Amino acid sequence: SWLRQSARHCPRCRSTTLTEETLTTNAVIQRFVDNAQFHCPNKLQGCPVKVLGSDLTQHKKSCPYSPDALKNQREQKLAE
């Protein structure tokens, strides 16, 4: 049927695959996410920080509780 076939395509660009490049950004939702506060993904490892969505990527790179940072700390203690 027409509906079944048209459901396979994006209604805006008729693309058959949806990727980050083909999706348009919803500014209202993006602003909401950027201004919302999130616990650090390393909370279970002990990170107490809550960060804005807009700062989350940067925090994850420098979080002292990230798996890589904790591994480096353990290796330094073993070397002492």
SULCOR-V793249 format. One record per backbone hydrogen bond with DSSP energy under -1.0 kcal/mol. CO is the residue of the C=O (numbers start at 1). NH is the residue of the N-H. If there is no record, write none. Layout:
co/nh
CO/NH
CO/NH
This chain:
co/nh
1/5
2/6
3/7
5/8
6/9
10/14
15/10
19/23
26/30
27/31
28/32
29/33
30/34
31/35
34/54
36/53
38/51
40/43
42/45
42/47
43/46
49/40
51/38
52/55
55/59
56/60
57/61
58/62
59/63
63/66
66/70
67/71
68/72
69/73
70/74
71/75
72/76
73/77
74/78
75/79
